[in-house]
Amino acid sequence: MAPSQSLQVTVVGGGLGGLTAALALRQQGCRVTVLEAAPQLGEVGAGIQTAPNASRVLIGLGLRGEMERIHTEPQDQVRRRWADGSIIAQLPLGRSVVEGYGAPYWHYHRADLHRILLDACLHPTGPGPVVEVHTDAQVVELDRSEPDRPVAVVARGDRFAGDVLVGADGIRSTVRDLAGFDDTLTFSGEMAYRALIPGDLIATDPATRFLVDRYHSTIWYGPDKHLVHYVIRRGEYLNVVAIVPCTEQVERDWTAPASSEEMVEAFADWDDRVPAMLSKAKDDVTAFALYRRRRDPVWIDGRVALLGDACHAMLPYQAQGASQAMEDAAVLAEELGAAGPAGIDGALARYVARRAKHAGLVQDASLRNMAFYHLPDGPEQRERDDKLRRFDGESDLSYDWLWRGSPLNDPDNEAITYQFAR
């Protein structure tokens, strides 16, 4: 019997990072309980990208078949200028990424990816003990009177004890606050409009048809703003993220309903195809204030550990927030999976040593990309565009470093290479 099978882990937060951690820990033999504050488990209606570093983790967890069923594969990454839509660079993804990194770059609806992770956690015949999931379980207290058995107390009074408590509860982490970690929250000054535009509306308009003729990921660069869009569910939706300076209301409230009219107005002076695309959004447009956490290597306090946005929330300018949380999950599970009760503290220390610097570099690069993406036209912008054409990275980090991810201890996972179906 492996040492980890005696370990009990409480994961606070049932999002993508929390469920990836729960599944990875389950497969190491840990008994895992997930506490989710929301009344129902699920994800917002939006798209998500998994770069090869995250795809490798998910494939290593046995999810390849489910991922193939729900994914959309972009063939290119297209970078465009704001004013006229001219292409700065068109760079290969698809098969070339698999050949270079052994794992794919895929797009999904967040809810679809969340569902396959949840199903794997709950599958009765999967490897390891079935994950126990509780919804409507808002953690309101941490009882650490027994330091080796932290207890999460939820609002209805239930108590959940474990050998380790993992705070995977997002950028406004309750676990982080209750455990007394430093307040590292920082406002970026920007907000993101997010929308899912019906693919049939895009396809039937000659001005926007090109967006779905070939699956690709597109970034438009402009002064003080940028725009990202890609297809999910194989053409059912065009996922749009539009970054603009933040309003006082959204900064205060974090989120607010928005409209296609607001997006069109924000990009009215851009290439005509941009407002034509944005005008097709329906009633589910939302504006999100973009907060981040400053880089901080303190992720553990006793037997309480942080994961994902709770410890390294980053701006979306590397499309790596969820991918980095999935890397955290893989490394945390590896370390705890090799530890018995006497080895937990060392395992948590190694988790931080393997992940904090790595994720911190991605945090810093994502922050610097905010200015890199939003340069006014001029010499710096032209120098940036030359760099983008080389496809060796953006501001600081090479794609080669980023997409290879944190080295894993498991030689089987490290050796996984995605092979296309013949």
Secondary structure, DSSP 8 states (H G I E B T S, - for coil): --GGGG-EEEEE--SHHHHHHHHHHHHTT-EEEEE-SSSS----S-EEEE-HHHHHHHHHTT-HHHHHHH-B--SEEEEEETTT--EEEEEE-HHHHHHHHSS--EEEEHHHHHHHHHHHHH-TTSSSS--EEESS--EEEEE-SSTTS-EEEETTS-EEE-SEEEE---TT-HHHHHHT----EEEEEEEEEEEEEEHHHHHHSTTTTHHHHS-EEEEEEETTEEEEEEEEGGGTEEEEEEEEE--HHHHHHSEEE--HHHHHHHTTTS-THHHHHHTT--S--EEEEEEEE------EETTEEE-THHHH---STTS-HHHHHHHHHHHHHHHHHT--GGGHHHHHHHHHHHHHHHHHHHHHHHHHHHHHHT--SSHHHHHHHHHHHHTS-SSS--HHHHHH-S--S-HHHHH-------
